[in-house]
Amino acid sequence: MTHEDIEATKPPLIQHLVELRRRLTWSLLAIFVAFLVCFWFAKPIYNLLLFPYWLAAGSDAPIEMIYTAPQEFFFTEVKLALFGAIFIAFPVIASQIYMFVTPGLYRSERQAFLPYLIATPILFLCGAALVYFVAMPLAMKFFLSMQQTGDAQVQIHLTARVSEYLSLIMTLILGFGICFQLPVLLTLLARARLITADQFKSKRRYAILGAFIVAAVLTPPDPISQIALALPTVLLYVKARRYEIRPKLCIGGHTVWPNGLPARIALLLSHA
């Protein structure tokens, strides 16, 4: 097929815009439906997010929270519902992105692109789970330890606002989830041959420093949550060195990629 034949098969710009509008419509519709569901169950979802607080305070300690403006808890529920809606609707959004870009890709490129859509939410869930079960309980235990109780004449107790607690845990979930995308990002850069194993090794010091700087920005000003984010990020960077792209091998008519989770998924899909 000549270059002229390929150019002749390209759809016009208006067709791309119509297809883009269609994919955006389905994505927004999925977010809207998920938002209604999450807003209806906003209180149980919020209580579920209080588990790290309960874990840090102890199972026998009552958890008391406040809101200082009449509309504060309502907007907190709206914010929570929107956050949950995007989270729940991500499979639909990812599928719409995949269906929009795949017509312009070759079959081998489609098979290479799909594993990243699968690995992205899995890694994000791993980061969110680390926040929920490790980082947030440790951070709350650190903050609760600053209370002044006992025989002191001045009693100082933590009574958190609902909006500030939600902002804290959402920031941590987003920060950990984004940092856990590091293997996907580095694998894509390696596949594009923008980085090599030698560059991985030579820039390791800067990567470690950058991980702690990012952790200091994204997490509360306590050393526990900062270390809880920085250490997994550094470990993910070290593990990502195994994703360096070597020359492709064709075995049995199938393209074989190097070792690594996204590469193995791609290889399994190529045999499907």
C-alpha positions as CSV (number, residue, x, y, z in Angstrom):
1,M,0.0,0.0,0.0
2,T,1.5,3.4,-1.0
3,H,1.5,6.6,0.9
4,E,-1.2,8.0,-1.3
5,D,-3.5,5.0,-0.5
6,I,-3.0,5.5,3.2
7,E,-3.8,9.2,2.9
8,A,-6.9,8.4,1.0
9,T,-8.2,6.2,3.8
10,K,-7.9,8.8,6.5
11,P,-11.2,10.1,7.7
12,P,-12.0,13.8,7.5
13,L,-11.5,16.1,10.6
14,I,-15.2,16.4,11.1
15,Q,-15.5,12.7,11.6
16,H,-12.8,12.7,14.2
17,L,-14.6,15.5,16.1
18,V,-17.9,13.6,15.9
19,E,-16.2,10.5,17.3
20,L,-14.6,12.5,20.0
21,R,-17.9,14.0,21.0
22,R,-19.4,10.6,21.2
23,R,-16.7,9.2,23.4
24,L,-16.8,12.3,25.7
25,T,-20.6,12.0,25.9
26,W,-20.4,8.3,27.1
27,S,-17.6,9.2,29.6
28,L,-19.6,12.2,31.1
29,L,-22.7,10.0,31.2
30,A,-20.9,7.3,33.1
31,I,-19.5,10.0,35.6
32,F,-23.0,11.5,36.0
33,V,-24.6,8.1,36.8
34,A,-21.8,7.2,39.2
35,F,-22.0,10.6,40.8
36,L,-25.7,10.1,41.6
37,V,-25.0,6.7,43.1
38,C,-22.1,7.9,45.2
39,F,-24.0,11.0,46.4
40,W,-26.9,8.7,47.5
41,F,-24.5,6.6,49.5
42,A,-22.2,9.5,50.5
43,K,-22.6,9.1,54.3
44,P,-21.7,5.3,54.3
45,I,-18.8,6.0,51.9
46,Y,-17.5,8.8,54.2
47,N,-17.9,6.5,57.2
48,L,-15.9,3.9,55.3
49,L,-13.1,6.5,54.8
50,L,-13.0,7.0,58.6
51,F,-11.6,3.5,59.1
52,P,-7.9,4.7,59.2
53,Y,-9.0,7.3,61.8
54,W,-10.7,4.6,63.8
55,L,-7.7,2.3,63.5
56,A,-5.4,5.0,64.8
57,A,-7.6,6.1,67.6
58,G,-8.4,2.6,68.8
59,S,-11.6,0.5,68.4
60,D,-12.9,1.7,71.8
61,A,-12.4,5.4,71.2
62,P,-15.4,7.3,69.9
63,I,-14.8,9.4,66.8
64,E,-16.3,12.9,66.9
65,M,-16.1,15.2,63.9
66,I,-17.6,18.6,63.2
67,Y,-18.5,21.0,60.5
68,T,-18.3,24.7,61.1
69,A,-20.6,26.0,58.4
70,P,-24.2,25.0,57.5
71,Q,-23.3,24.0,54.0
72,E,-19.9,22.4,54.7
73,F,-21.0,18.8,55.1
74,F,-23.2,19.1,52.0
75,F,-20.3,20.3,49.8
76,T,-18.1,17.6,51.4
77,E,-20.6,15.0,50.3
78,V,-20.6,16.5,46.8
79,K,-16.8,16.5,46.6
80,L,-16.8,12.9,47.9
81,A,-19.4,11.8,45.3
82,L,-17.5,13.4,42.5
83,F,-14.2,11.8,43.6
84,G,-15.9,8.4,43.8
85,A,-17.7,8.9,40.5
86,I,-14.5,9.5,38.6
87,F,-12.9,6.5,40.4
88,I,-15.8,4.2,39.6
89,A,-16.3,5.5,36.0
90,F,-12.6,5.1,35.1
91,P,-13.1,1.7,33.3
92,V,-15.7,3.4,31.1
93,I,-13.4,6.4,30.5
94,A,-10.4,4.2,29.7
95,S,-12.4,2.0,27.3
96,Q,-13.7,5.2,25.5
97,I,-10.1,6.5,25.2
98,Y,-9.0,3.1,23.9
99,M,-11.8,3.0,21.3
100,F,-11.0,6.5,20.2
101,V,-7.3,6.0,19.6
102,T,-7.3,2.4,18.3
103,P,-8.6,3.1,14.8
104,G,-5.3,4.9,14.1
105,L,-3.1,2.2,15.5
106,Y,-1.7,-1.0,14.0
107,R,-2.8,-4.3,15.5
108,S,0.6,-4.8,17.3
109,E,0.3,-1.2,18.6
110,R,-3.2,-1.9,20.0
111,Q,-2.0,-5.0,21.8
112,A,0.9,-3.0,23.3
113,F,-1.4,-0.1,24.4
114,L,-4.1,-2.2,26.1
115,P,-2.0,-3.6,29.0
116,Y,-1.2,0.0,30.1
117,L,-4.9,0.6,30.5
118,I,-5.2,-2.5,32.6
119,A,-2.1,-1.8,34.7
120,T,-3.0,1.9,35.4
121,P,-6.1,1.2,37.7
122,I,-4.4,-1.8,39.3
123,L,-1.4,0.3,40.3
124,F,-3.6,3.2,41.5
125,L,-5.6,0.7,43.7
126,C,-2.3,-0.5,45.2
127,G,-1.4,3.1,46.1
128,A,-4.9,3.7,47.5
129,A,-4.7,0.5,49.6
130,L,-1.3,1.6,51.0
131,V,-2.9,4.9,52.1
132,Y,-6.0,3.3,53.5
133,F,-4.3,0.5,55.6
134,V,-0.8,2.0,56.3
135,A,-0.1,5.6,55.6
136,M,-3.3,7.3,56.8
137,P,-3.5,5.3,60.1
138,L,0.2,6.1,60.8
139,A,-0.4,9.8,60.1
140,M,-3.5,10.0,62.2
141,K,-1.7,8.2,65.1
142,F,1.0,10.8,64.8
143,F,-1.5,13.7,64.9
144,L,-3.4,12.1,67.8
145,S,-0.3,11.7,69.8
146,M,0.0,15.5,70.0
147,Q,-3.2,15.8,72.1
148,Q,-2.8,17.1,75.6
149,T,-4.7,14.9,78.0
150,G,-4.4,13.5,81.5
151,D,-3.8,15.6,84.6
152,A,-2.8,18.7,82.7
153,Q,-4.9,21.8,83.5
154,V,-5.3,22.5,79.8
155,Q,-7.0,19.8,77.8
156,I,-6.3,19.8,74.1
157,H,-8.2,17.2,71.9
158,L,-8.4,16.6,68.2
159,T,-11.8,17.3,66.8
160,A,-11.4,17.2,63.0
161,R,-13.6,19.0,60.5
162,V,-15.3,16.7,58.0
163,S,-14.0,18.7,55.0
164,E,-10.4,18.8,56.2
165,Y,-10.3,15.1,56.9
166,L,-11.7,14.3,53.4
167,S,-9.2,16.7,51.8
168,L,-6.4,15.0,53.6
169,I,-7.3,11.4,52.7
170,M,-8.2,12.4,49.1
171,T,-4.8,14.2,48.7
172,L,-3.0,11.1,49.9
173,I,-4.9,8.7,47.7
174,L,-4.3,10.9,44.6
175,G,-0.6,11.4,45.5
176,F,0.0,7.7,46.1
177,G,-2.0,6.7,43.1
178,I,-0.2,9.0,40.8
179,C,3.3,8.0,42.1
180,F,2.4,4.3,41.7
181,Q,2.0,5.1,37.9
182,L,5.8,5.4,37.8
183,P,6.3,1.9,36.2
184,V,3.8,2.6,33.5
185,L,5.4,6.0,32.7
186,L,8.9,4.6,32.7
187,T,7.9,1.6,30.6
188,L,6.3,3.9,28.0
189,L,9.5,6.1,27.9
190,A,11.6,3.0,27.5
191,R,9.4,1.7,24.7
192,A,9.8,5.0,23.0
193,R,13.5,4.7,23.5
194,L,13.7,8.0,25.4
195,I,15.5,6.4,28.4
196,T,17.9,3.5,28.7
197,A,19.2,1.3,31.5
198,D,22.3,3.4,31.8
199,Q,20.2,6.5,32.3
200,F,18.2,4.7,34.9
201,K,21.4,3.9,36.8
202,S,23.1,7.3,36.4
203,K,20.0,9.3,37.4
204,R,19.2,7.2,40.5
205,R,20.4,9.8,43.0
206,Y,18.2,12.5,41.5
207,A,15.3,10.1,41.3
208,I,15.6,9.3,45.0
209,L,15.9,13.0,45.9
210,G,12.9,13.8,43.6
211,A,10.8,11.1,45.3
212,F,11.3,12.6,48.7
213,I,10.6,16.1,47.4
214,V,7.4,15.0,45.8
215,A,6.4,13.1,48.9
216,A,7.0,16.3,51.0
217,V,4.8,18.3,48.7
218,L,1.9,15.8,48.4
219,T,1.7,14.5,52.0
220,P,1.0,16.3,55.3
221,P,3.9,17.8,57.2
222,D,4.7,14.7,59.1
223,P,7.7,12.4,58.5
224,I,5.7,9.2,58.6
225,S,3.5,9.8,55.6
226,Q,6.3,11.3,53.7
227,I,8.5,8.2,54.2
228,A,5.5,6.0,53.4
229,L,5.2,7.6,50.0
230,A,8.8,8.1,49.2
231,L,10.0,4.6,49.9
232,P,7.5,2.8,47.6
233,T,8.2,5.4,44.9
234,V,12.0,4.7,45.1
235,L,11.3,0.9,45.0
236,L,9.1,1.3,42.0
237,Y,11.8,3.2,40.3
238,V,14.4,0.5,41.0
239,K,12.0,-2.2,39.8
240,A,11.3,-0.2,36.7
241,R,14.9,-0.7,35.6
242,R,13.8,-4.3,34.6
243,Y,11.4,-2.8,32.0
244,E,14.2,-1.5,29.8
245,I,13.2,-2.2,26.2
246,R,15.5,-4.5,24.3
247,P,15.2,-5.3,20.5
248,K,12.0,-7.1,19.8
249,L,12.0,-10.8,18.9
250,C,9.5,-12.4,16.6
251,I,8.7,-16.0,17.6
252,G,6.0,-17.8,15.8
253,G,4.7,-14.6,14.2
254,H,4.3,-12.9,17.6
255,T,6.2,-10.0,19.0
256,V,8.0,-10.8,22.3
257,W,8.7,-7.9,24.7
258,P,11.1,-7.9,27.7
259,N,10.2,-9.1,31.2
260,G,7.8,-7.0,33.3
261,L,4.1,-7.0,34.2
262,P,2.9,-4.8,31.3
263,A,5.1,-6.7,28.8
264,R,3.8,-10.1,30.0
265,I,0.2,-9.0,29.8
266,A,0.9,-7.7,26.2
267,L,2.5,-11.0,25.3
268,L,-0.5,-13.0,26.7
269,L,-2.9,-10.8,24.7
270,S,-0.9,-11.3,21.6
271,H,-1.5,-15.0,21.8
272,A,-5.2,-14.6,22.5
